Amino acid sequence: MMALKNVYHRRLVAESSAKACWICYKPSATVLITPESDDWFHICAGHLTDRKFAIPKDAEDLAEKKRKADLDTEIAAVKKEFEEKMRKKLDRRKQKEHEKDGDKKKEEKREEKSEDADDEKAKEAKLKELEQKKEPEKATVEGPRVFELQKNFWQMRVQKKRDVEVAKRNRERLRNPTMFPSAPSGGL
């Protein structure tokens, strides 16, 4: 018998292929399957949320991926906002250049450069703050895909697998005629 691992991946099948849940016998399209595909069973999605049945193993990974995606979108929004501000400032400068004289332009350019530097620093500070948020935080996420069965349920699966193998071996023994004793030969 191959050693089974107590790691199951959640898969969904078509509603037309739904079979009885292993626990409550209601039709279910959710399947738990081992990575090697040597053990699988249908299970209701409600049972997967029960921590006394199965422990989600990838909830932390999913939370991390979701949090990183949220931060990336937030960073993109900050960058876009900064670019819009810079574009508006450039438009205002161009308008002011047409209105002002040469001496005043030099003073304003110095002021605008200092404003640009301040804006750039503010943008960098915001980005650094968002990057620091990328540090891992513990969060729960709905819909984990990898589970570990609790001890009792795992033992039930292992016992079922053993029973199937024993039944298979017994069927093979019954089909093999050499396994039966021969009839006595000889006289009385």
N, C-alpha and C positions, 0 to 999 in steps of 0.2 A: 504494500500500500504506500502510495506517495504521501509524504507528510503535507498535510494541509496547513495553510497559513490563515490566520484569523484576520484577513483583510478582504473586504468586499467593496466593489464599486457599484454605484447606483446607475442603472440604465433604464431607459424608457422604451417600451414597445408600443406598437400601434394598439389603439383601443379594441380593434377587432381581434387582436391576439391576446387580450387580457385573460388571465387564468386566476384560479383561486389563490387567495393570500395564504401563506404558510401558517399564519396564526389564526385568522378569523374566517377564512374561506370565502370572503367576498371577492368579486372580480377586481383584479388590480393590474395595471399596466406598468407598474414599477417592478424592476427586477434587481436583485442583488447578486452579483457574480464575482467570483474570484478572478484575479488577473490572469491566471492560467486557464480559465474557463473550465475548470474541472468540477466546480460546484456552483450551483445557482438555484435561486428560488424566487417566486413572486412574493411581494410584500406590499402592504398598504403604505402610502406615504405618511399616514398618521403614526404608524408604528415606528417609523424612522426618527420621529421627533421625541420618542420615549427613550430617555437615557437609561432606563432599566432593560431595554432591548438591545440597543446599539449605541456605541459612542462615536460621534463624528470625529474623523481624524484630520480633515483638511479645512475645517472651519477657519482656523487661523490663517491659512494660506489664502483662502478666498477673501477674508477680511483685508489682508495686506494688499492683494491685487486691487480690490475695490478702492481702498484708501489711496493707493498710489495713482490710480486713474483719476480720482477726484482731485488730487493735488495737481496732477498734470493739466487738467482742464482749468483749474484755478490759476496756475502759472501762465497758461496761454492767455487767459482773460486779462491778467495784469499786464502782460507784454503788449497786448492789443490796445489796452487803455492808454498805456504810456506812449505808444506810437501815434495814437489819435491826438493826444495832448501836444506832442512835438509837432505834428503836422499843423495843428491850429496855431501854434506859436510862430511857426515859419510863415504862415499866411499873414498873421498880424504884423510880423516884422517887415514883410514885403510891402504891406500897405503903409506902414510908418516910414519906410525908406523913401517912398514917393512923396510923402508930405514934408519931411524934415530936411534941414540943411546938412552939409558935410560935417561940421564940428559937432553938432548934436548927435549925429549918427555914430560917431566913434564912442561917445560916452554911453549911448544906449546899447551899442554892441557889447561893450564891457559888462554892462548890467545884465544884458540878456545872456551872455556867456556864463556869468555867475548863476543866473537863474537856471540855465540848462544844467550846469554842474550840480546844483541843488536837486533838480528833478532827477537827474541820473543817479545821484546818491539815494534818493527816496526810492527809486525803482529797484536799485540793488538791495536796499534794506528789505523791501517787501519780498523780493525773490529769495533772499537769504532766510527770511522768516518762514516762507513756504517750504523751502528746502529742509529746514530743521524739523518741520512737521512730518517729514517723511520718515522720521524715526518710528520704529514699530510701536503701535498701541494695541492693547488687547481689546478686541471687539468681537461680537458674535454676528454671524452672517447666516441668513436663512439659506437652505439648499445645499448642504455639504454633499459631496459626491463620493467620499471614501469613508467607510465605516468599519468598526471593529465590534463584533458581537459580544454581548456579555457572556460571562463564564458558562452559565447554564445552557443558554441557547447554542453556544459554540459546541458544548459537549453533545447536545442533541444532534447537531449537524455531523459531527465526527462519528457518533454512533450510527446514524443513518447510513453514512458512507461505508462503515465497516459491515453493516448488515447486508448492504447491496453486494459487497465483494464476497462475503461468505455465501450468499445465495447463488452468486455466479459460479463460484468454485464448486458448490454442491451440484448444480445443473451439469457442469462439465464432467464431474465424476459419474453421474448417473448415465450420461451419454456414452461413456467409455466402457466397452464390454470387458476389458481386461481388469477392471476394478472389482468385478464380482467374482466370487469363488467359483471354481469349476465344479461340475457335477462329479460325484464319486465314480470312479471307474473300477471295474473289477467285479468279482463275483461275491456271492453271499457266503 
